[in-house]
């Protein structure tokens, strides 16, 4: 008797073990395929768009990711309770978790990703280096530091040579990576990398590699099926990044030789075949900008990438659909072709002018431009907290050629409005217009060469929109219904007909406490959008730029002048303050210790980024927080009392 293998069928229910933009992206494809979607959410995300858009939703824990999105037992329980046949992990969180893959196997649930063996090999950077090197894939010179003492690491580092890159063996996204230019800096870099790696990945193992001075970061999208087929779907340029976090990506890569492209694609397929890869994966490489014929394997991400839309746009493929089909047992029956050019910009809730500090708050207005693809985590009314990654949206532009694609992306960013949190939109436009970016002269240090970013004052159009908005608000409040809330919001968008004479001079304070004066209404150079927040400040956006302005009346301006005069001769503020809301992850000094100006006091982490608070001047430190404490923006974390000079009297002070 012979048995025929049943034809594969797609799943009827899939749980999406993620949040935000990628959860919405996966749910969209599930809906198009007629597959029931199940969302999971933490307390912080109860009202998030991905929860509203799914067919079913299950609470899996409180706001901290470790107690919700990283809780494997809670995710599996949600899948069982809803009858999910498969789990799509998205990216980040549990997307490369061996533990989740094993739990799925034990529960009879399909993990939409590669095999457990592939996850184990490629999830450890040191193990992956050794494995792919045995299969003919070129790797960067370096060594695995696991099990070595700091002295032994220093000896090995000298043999490889400086500069070196220190990075965690586990995890990805650039977290924990430290550049060491000279040997004396190695010990501090090791300590920082271990602390971040242990916190982010639960594993403080490190590897050290030779640092390529002008690297380009190029990755290849691969796909494998259960029938032994592995395909490369083209490469992506991910060189525009800051602190190893990608900012703008594009496909195909910007002007690499065809011979280099062929080496990249072939090496990526060899790496994926070496672990019998199934599903979507990305093999990442460094290419020396000064010697583009050299390519080096960095790592393999065993999941869908944040930047997958640019590959979708130039290949015409839905990569999430391919993941679902491959996980269901269907063979890959595609012939990859690349046509045109796509560029993606990541919009982060952060302030480039303040060192890219994360920003939190409620989204007061979110407006997207027509003619481009926007994958977003937010809608108007969404809450941005400090618990998760600061990326809130991606804008993707497509054209027949790279120059046009970049121009369309720039124009689309200029028409994108996000009010309620600070964003990097204006900075993204600066990158789109940069001469080196336009020419394709890229390396991973390009963004750092543009820093620091200066704070630009609001434009006249922005100030005029604020004044017009405040006028409408005043009329609405005085008329008690003469203008309704809808009219008020609509009036915040610049209108061609309005009563200019009623909009007089005004003064505002920025969040950096800078005084802004507006003297007269002017014809706008571009549309502007303005909306008030709960504190009475006005957020305004125009041409991709935004600002938060606090109106000042005459009395407030007078009090401000008096306060400034009284404090003009005052000493430096003794309090060291948190630059943003977050968690204290390290305390670097003892209570009562003597410190010098600039000495590290505490480290604060928010949105997966760590920021150092330093002593404002010489003195004795009083610690006001401890490791593990949650702090608000501008909250004092330490007080440094100046030590008086010998012989100084109370009257002198």
C-alpha atoms as one frame of an Amber mdcrd trajectory, in Angstrom:
protein
   0.000   0.000   0.000   1.350   3.487  -0.850   0.569   6.695   0.950   0.503
  10.099  -0.662   1.841  13.088   1.227  -1.074  15.453   1.812  -0.929  18.764
   0.023   0.145  21.584   2.366  -2.467  24.113   3.472  -2.086  27.510   5.084
  -2.769  27.954   8.784  -6.238  29.052   9.892  -5.016  30.945  13.023  -1.645
  32.615  13.692  -0.552  34.364  16.878   1.720  37.380  16.415   4.170  37.425
  19.330   5.161  41.062  18.958   3.871  44.613  19.066   3.867  47.904  17.194
   4.740  48.283  13.546   5.802  44.696  12.828   2.701  43.243  14.503   0.490
  45.455  12.312   2.538  44.470   9.255   2.053  40.737   9.889  -1.643  41.166
  10.734  -2.157  42.967   7.411  -0.905  39.979   5.415  -2.842  37.521   7.580
  -6.013  39.472   6.829  -5.285  39.454   3.088  -4.823  35.664   3.187  -7.983
  35.100   5.196  -6.047  33.821   8.228  -7.351  34.645  11.705  -4.869  36.817
  13.628  -4.237  36.842  17.371  -2.413  39.766  18.995  -0.714  39.760  22.385
  -0.221  42.883  24.457   1.194  44.241  27.676  -0.590  46.694  29.944   1.239
  49.550  28.208  -0.178  48.444  24.836  -3.784  47.703  25.770  -5.045  50.462
  23.456  -2.398  50.099  20.758  -3.325  49.849  17.059  -2.083  46.269  16.647
  -4.505  45.149  19.378  -7.433  46.869  17.666  -6.595  45.443  14.236  -6.223
  41.774  15.212  -9.159  39.359  15.169  -8.428  38.432  18.789  -6.101  39.782
  21.486  -4.675  38.363  24.705  -3.061  40.227  27.599   0.259  38.595  28.507
   1.584  40.783  31.324   2.602  44.184  32.668   4.507  46.843  30.731   8.148
  45.664  31.127   9.054  43.431  28.184  10.674  40.851  30.472   7.294  40.307
  32.111   5.222  40.265  28.907   6.636  40.064  25.386   9.632  38.030  26.551
   7.525  35.667  28.691   7.556  32.430  26.669   5.067  30.667  28.931   2.580
  33.532  28.562   2.942  33.552  24.764   2.449  29.783  24.498  -0.554  29.940
  26.845  -2.111  32.651  24.644  -1.564  30.515  21.537  -3.185  27.489  23.156
  -6.113  29.483  24.487  -6.920  30.920  21.049  -6.298  27.787  18.992  -3.345
  29.257  17.126  -1.582  26.735  14.894   1.511  28.874  14.490   3.387  31.768
  16.088   4.945  34.570  14.057   7.586  36.242  16.259   8.214  39.357  14.116
  11.622  40.858  14.863  13.258  41.601  18.197  11.852  40.147  21.426  11.538
  36.345  20.945  12.130  36.260  17.178  15.469  34.434  17.543  14.657  32.609
  20.766  15.634  28.952  20.956  13.430  28.744  24.033  10.325  29.829  22.126
  11.097  27.462  19.239  11.492  24.572  21.683   8.300  25.497  23.528   6.419
  25.603  20.214   7.723  22.152  19.286   6.668  20.737  22.652   3.199  22.263
  22.269   2.603  21.168  18.684   2.659  24.773  17.473   4.587  25.817  14.371
   7.336  28.385  15.006   7.463  30.592  11.908  11.233  30.622  11.667  14.181
  28.307  11.127  15.075  25.083  12.920  16.265  24.977  16.514  19.745  23.955
  15.270  19.919  26.984  12.965  18.820  29.276  15.796  21.458  27.849  18.135
  24.295  28.159  15.644  23.469  31.568  14.189  22.211  33.040  17.465  25.727
  32.960  18.909  27.995  35.284  16.932  31.163  33.443  17.939  29.729  30.048
  17.042  28.321  31.428  13.786  31.729  32.858  12.786  33.436  29.530  13.241
  30.631  27.609  11.536  30.368  29.686   8.357  34.162  29.972   8.059  34.274
  26.178   7.790  31.877  26.471   4.848  33.978  28.934   2.896  32.322  32.184
   4.048  34.883  34.976   4.708  34.904  36.406   8.259  36.522  39.428   9.912
  39.767  38.563  11.791  39.075  38.287  15.520  38.429  35.875  18.377  35.858
  34.532  20.825  36.479  35.957  24.315  34.221  33.500  26.124  36.032  31.914
  29.068  39.049  34.234  28.786  40.214  36.513  31.567  40.627  40.225  30.872
  44.406  39.701  30.796  44.075  36.922  28.222  41.658  39.046  26.190  44.161
  41.918  26.208  46.904  39.591  24.945  44.697  38.256  22.126  43.620  41.800
  21.263  47.237  42.867  20.829  47.786  40.012  18.381  44.748  41.036  16.275
  45.657  44.736  16.508  43.768  47.936  17.247  41.275  49.408  16.569  38.950
  46.614  17.659  35.200  46.148  17.872  33.898  44.532  21.073  30.417  43.037
  20.714  28.130  40.568  22.512  27.997  37.029  21.192  24.226  36.954  21.672
  21.600  39.364  20.397  21.844  41.995  17.720  20.834  45.526  16.810  24.245
  46.920  17.766  23.444  46.808  21.480  26.560  46.455  23.612  29.023  47.151
  20.795  32.066  49.197  21.807  34.904  50.544  19.642  38.358  50.373  21.228
  41.008  52.494  19.523  43.871  51.959  21.978  44.757  49.241  24.492  44.200
  51.320  27.683  40.514  51.736  26.759  39.892  47.990  26.489  39.016  47.236
  30.128  36.283  49.887  30.315  34.825  48.768  26.981  34.685  45.155  28.146
  32.844  46.149  31.330  30.272  48.249  29.457  29.695  45.630  26.753  29.225
  42.862  29.337  26.766  44.915  31.388  24.617  45.804  28.374  24.798  42.276
  26.951  23.759  40.713  30.255  20.862  43.149  30.583  19.641  42.890  26.986
  20.318  39.229  26.192  20.957  37.467  29.504  24.428  36.489  28.249  27.594
  38.588  28.723  29.815  36.553  26.357  31.827  38.713  23.956  33.739  38.475
  20.707  36.383  40.913  19.464  37.000  41.682  15.799  39.303  43.864  13.771
  37.600  47.192  13.124  37.334  48.099   9.459  37.918  51.851   9.334  35.404
  52.737   6.588  32.923  49.874   6.557  29.760  49.569   4.540  27.055  47.407
   6.055  25.382  45.327   3.351  23.010  42.461   3.984  21.442  39.785   1.806
  17.839  38.609   2.141  17.734  34.822   1.943  14.833  32.385   1.953  14.816
  28.639   2.405  12.148  25.941   2.303  11.751  22.456   3.754  12.641  20.930
   0.395  16.269  22.066   0.370  15.932  25.224  -1.715  17.788  28.338  -0.568
  17.474  31.572  -2.556  19.005  35.051  -2.296  16.445  37.794  -2.963  18.996
  40.558  -3.434  20.986  42.788  -1.126  20.211  45.865   0.983  22.439  48.797
   1.857  22.242  49.433   5.607  25.325  51.625   5.988  23.544  54.756   7.213
  23.453  53.963  10.916  24.282  55.559  14.242  25.827  53.537  17.049  25.097
  50.382  15.028  21.383  51.232  14.786  20.199  51.519  11.182  18.549  54.786
  10.171  18.086  54.676   6.367  18.198  51.506   4.258  17.883  50.912   0.535
  17.699  48.174  -2.073  19.643  47.463  -4.130  22.953  48.614  -2.660  24.352
  51.965  -3.764  26.799  51.351  -6.580  28.742  48.264  -5.509  30.538  46.392
  -8.324  28.663  43.477  -9.879  31.503  41.167  -8.858  31.071  42.187  -5.205
  27.315  41.700  -5.431  27.827  38.195  -6.789  30.240  37.356  -3.952  27.739
  38.653  -1.395  24.812  36.651  -2.767  26.850  33.460  -3.118  28.341  33.753
   0.385  24.880  34.384   1.856  23.451  31.276   0.213  26.402  29.185   1.440
  25.880  30.469   5.000  22.150  29.650   4.905  22.679  26.247   3.283  25.209
  25.348   5.969  22.370  25.192   8.513  19.675  23.875   6.131  17.901  27.181
   6.567  14.089  27.399   6.387  12.181  30.685   6.265  13.263  34.308   6.043
  16.768  35.228   7.121  19.343  37.921   6.592  23.072  37.405   6.232  24.980
  40.555   7.143  28.355  41.568   5.733  30.926  44.322   6.026  32.386  45.686
   2.820  35.444  47.938   3.008  34.468  51.234   1.348  38.092  51.663   0.273
  38.418  48.099  -1.018  34.933  47.014  -2.155  36.159  43.691  -3.492  36.539
  42.472   0.127  33.462  41.152   1.957  33.303  39.807   5.511  30.489  37.904
   7.259  29.227  39.638  10.421  26.247  37.589  11.524  23.022  35.981  10.380
  19.710  37.283  11.664  17.328  34.331  11.727  14.156  36.356  11.269  12.457
  39.049   9.238  14.313  42.373   9.344  12.991  45.858  10.076  14.124  46.898
   6.600  12.363  44.088   4.703   9.969  46.547   2.935  12.696  47.783   0.564
  13.246  44.209  -0.633   9.497  43.756  -1.042   9.239  46.937  -3.095  11.980
  45.998  -5.599  11.047  42.311  -5.906   7.252  42.607  -5.771   7.137  39.857
  -3.126   5.272  39.785   0.192   7.922  38.343   2.499   5.444  37.681   5.313
   3.299  35.649   2.928   6.401  33.718   1.865   7.174  33.027   5.542   3.671
  31.669   6.076   3.779  29.507   2.950   7.208  28.053   3.744   6.210  27.370
   7.368   3.105  25.576   6.043   5.281  23.277   3.936   4.910  24.894   0.515
   8.017  24.909  -1.719   9.614  28.175  -2.853   8.377  28.553  -6.414   9.699
  32.027  -7.151  12.354  33.425  -9.453  13.826  36.480  -7.697  14.086  39.602
  -9.842  15.065  43.095  -8.725  13.658  46.155 -10.487  13.830  49.824  -9.502
  15.101  51.323  -6.258  13.542  51.605  -2.780  14.671  53.667   0.215  13.363
  53.392   3.784  13.706  55.907   6.611  13.070  54.962  10.232  11.219  57.563
  12.274  12.311  57.438  15.899  10.813  59.163  18.944  14.059  60.895  19.824
  15.723  64.316  19.757  18.820  64.461  17.487  19.572  67.988  18.739  19.844
  66.661  22.302  22.096  63.736  21.555  19.256  61.538  20.250  17.654  61.262
  23.673  14.400  59.256  23.596  11.100  61.111  23.781   7.890  59.862  25.362
   4.326  61.123  25.421   0.945  60.959  23.699   0.746  61.341  19.922  -1.393
  64.450  19.394  -1.333  64.327  15.604  -0.088  61.747  13.102  -0.497  62.476
   9.413   1.142  60.457   6.637   1.877  61.577   3.078   0.228  60.082  -0.010
   2.176  58.210  -2.670   4.584  56.314  -0.403   4.388  53.273   1.866   4.222
  53.975   5.602   4.474  51.133   8.131   3.707  52.618  11.535   3.335  51.599
  15.146   1.195  54.621  15.979  -1.977  56.557  15.305  -3.171  59.858  16.708
  -3.770  59.213  20.410  -1.124  56.478  20.793   1.081  56.553  23.890   4.856
  56.335  23.474   6.426  54.926  26.640  10.007  54.289  27.661   9.507  50.531
  27.833  10.152  49.680  24.174  12.204  50.582  21.113  11.854  54.253  20.029
  11.088  53.437  16.358   7.504  54.525  15.676   7.192  54.432  11.865   8.946
  53.713   8.583   8.515  55.686   5.364   9.403  53.830   2.154   9.743  55.511
  -1.241  10.157  53.727  -4.571  11.242  54.857  -8.027  12.945  53.577 -11.173
  16.283  55.020 -10.038  18.064  55.889  -6.798  18.132  59.680  -7.267  14.363
  59.852  -7.728  13.714  57.461  -4.840  15.775  59.642  -2.475  13.978  62.775
  -3.655  10.568  61.170  -3.137  11.579  60.024   0.340  12.736  63.541   1.240
   9.476  65.070   0.005   7.392  62.463   1.843   9.228  63.117   5.110   8.505
  66.824   4.663   4.787  66.020   4.577   4.866  63.614   7.528   3.476  65.035
  10.770   4.175  63.560  14.207   3.268  65.821  17.120   3.377  65.007  20.827
   6.904  63.589  20.920  10.190  64.744  19.476  11.285  62.900  16.332  14.243
  62.595  13.947  12.263  63.512  10.821  14.204  66.712  10.121  17.468  64.825
  10.602  16.313  62.174   8.114  15.707  64.923   5.548  19.231  66.203   6.159
  20.554  62.741   5.327  18.466  62.471   2.163  19.981  65.748   0.929  23.563
  65.050   1.978  26.032  65.187  -0.938  27.831  61.991   0.078  24.559  60.118
   0.474  23.392  61.299  -2.942  26.683  60.194  -4.485  26.592  56.772  -2.802
  29.864  57.529  -0.964  28.828  55.704   2.184  30.415  54.314   5.323  29.014
  53.634   8.782  30.745  56.720  10.208  28.973  59.164   7.897  26.214  60.077
  10.353  28.668  60.668  13.198  30.531  63.112  10.933  27.391  65.280  10.808
  27.038  65.547  14.574  26.287  67.334  16.784  23.072  68.654  15.307  22.306
  72.291  16.040  18.857  73.257  17.274  17.096  75.342  14.630  14.602  77.988
  15.745  10.984  77.665  14.591  10.282  79.172  11.176   7.992  82.139  10.682
   5.368  79.813   9.204   5.489  77.651  12.332   5.162  80.670  14.633   2.285
  82.069  12.593   0.486  78.700  12.753   0.917  78.658  16.546  -0.520  82.140
  16.925  -3.433  81.334  14.646  -4.095  78.131  16.594  -4.069  80.000  19.919
  -6.447  82.609  18.506  -8.914  79.932  17.431  -8.565  78.231  20.796  -9.290
  81.495  22.627 -12.375  82.130  20.503 -13.609  78.582  21.016 -13.221  78.851
  24.785 -14.900  82.271  24.943 -17.775  81.303  22.634 -18.439  78.044  24.522
 -19.448  76.198  21.399 -19.221  78.947  18.816 -16.392  76.839  17.407 -16.408
  73.144  18.084 -13.358  70.956  18.695 -13.341  69.672  15.118 -13.249  73.232
  13.768 -10.455  74.059  16.216  -8.338  71.138  15.029  -9.008  71.922  11.369
  -8.107  75.543  11.973  -4.726  74.463  13.263  -3.794  73.592   9.689  -2.756
  76.750   7.911  -5.717  78.332   6.139  -5.571  80.940   3.389  -8.420  83.042
   4.816  -8.227  84.214   8.398  -8.193  87.358  10.515  -4.480  88.280  10.569
  -5.112  91.512  12.428  -6.267  89.633  15.500  -3.018  87.670  15.727  -0.591
  89.945  17.599   3.010  89.661  18.791   3.769  86.664  21.000   6.554  85.128
  23.059   7.237  81.448  23.621   9.601  79.207  25.501  11.060  76.069  23.943
  11.616  72.908  25.998  15.266  73.996  26.203  14.060  77.186  27.933  14.985
  79.381  24.978  12.892  82.519  24.463  11.312  82.842  20.990   9.721  86.133
  19.898   7.219  86.439  17.041   6.481  89.963  15.934   4.084  89.856  13.001
   2.024  87.525  10.880   3.663  86.549   7.613   2.635  84.649   4.519   3.568
  81.010   5.089   6.269  79.387   3.001   4.708  75.950   3.587   1.744  74.367
   5.375   2.019  74.058   9.135   0.066  72.011  11.666  -0.374  73.020  15.312
  -2.116  71.367  18.255  -2.157  71.949  22.033  -1.123  69.453  24.678  -2.562
  68.998  28.174   0.031  71.367  29.683  -1.050  74.269  27.477   1.976  74.139
  25.182   1.555  74.079  21.409   3.220  71.502  19.180   3.766  72.678  15.615
   5.144  70.955  12.498   6.157  72.184   9.054   8.411  70.692   6.352   9.375
  67.776   8.578  10.425  70.015  11.456   8.557  70.238  14.732   8.732  72.188
  17.978   6.926  72.473  21.305   6.314  76.071  22.366   4.960  77.360  25.675
   3.158  80.709  25.303   4.292  83.508  27.629   2.190  86.535  28.525   3.673
  89.906  29.599   3.689  89.060  33.308   5.394  85.717  32.727   8.077  87.417
  30.616   8.712  89.968  33.367   9.019  87.243  36.036  11.387  85.350  33.780
  13.641  88.437  33.406  13.709  88.970  37.169  14.566  85.337  37.858  17.352
  85.414  35.291  18.818  88.544  36.882  18.742  86.995  40.374  20.515  83.837
  39.240  23.013  85.375  36.839  25.825  85.181  39.361  24.745  81.918  40.948
  27.034  78.903  41.040  26.606  75.900  38.779  23.439  73.916  39.512  24.553
  71.286  42.036  21.972  68.774  40.872  22.750  66.246  38.134  19.494  65.431
  36.364  18.131  62.590  34.253  18.200  63.582  30.568  15.078  61.494  29.858
  12.660  59.138  31.623  14.110  55.675  32.162  15.646  53.162  34.541  18.883
  53.536  36.518  21.016  50.595  35.330  24.333  51.469  36.962  25.709  53.681
  39.735  29.367  54.561  39.156  30.308  56.292  42.421  29.802  55.761  46.135
  27.638  58.050  48.237  29.868  60.738  49.758  32.703  60.258  47.244  34.720
  63.192  45.925  34.202  63.717  42.185  35.474  66.016  39.455  33.422  67.803
  36.807  32.514  65.323  34.081  32.997  62.198  36.209  30.364  59.471  35.542
  27.690  59.313  38.248  24.903  57.017  37.009  23.767  55.364  33.771  20.116
  55.556  32.732  18.510  53.273  30.151  15.391  54.010  28.117  14.149  52.563
  24.844  17.118  50.166  24.697  19.635  53.032  24.915  21.973  53.876  27.784
  22.881  57.442  28.761  25.506  58.669  31.207  24.836  61.401  33.803  28.030
  63.198  34.859  29.075  65.503  37.696  28.297  69.190  36.950  31.392  70.362
  38.867  33.966  69.250  41.440  32.647  68.329  44.875  31.174  65.639  47.104
  28.338  63.534  45.691  25.034  62.727  47.383  23.302  59.954  45.460  19.539
  60.426  45.162  18.775  57.196  43.266  19.838  53.553  43.272  20.222  50.936
  40.550  16.799  49.774  39.401  15.006  53.044  40.190  12.682  54.566  37.588
  13.288  58.284  36.980  11.488  61.091  35.182  13.037  63.490  32.705  14.931
  66.260  34.564  14.614  64.416  37.898  17.677  64.998  40.130  19.679  61.768
  40.407  22.604  63.164  42.413  23.667  66.366  44.160  27.274  67.504  44.005
  28.206  69.922  46.797  31.208  72.094  46.047  34.077  71.878  48.535  34.953
  75.398  49.750  38.533  76.562  49.394  40.584  76.408  52.638  40.054  79.588
  54.673  36.755  80.462  52.961  34.244  81.956  55.431  30.472  81.716  55.370
  30.360  85.389  54.380  32.676  84.694  51.420  30.246  82.079  50.241
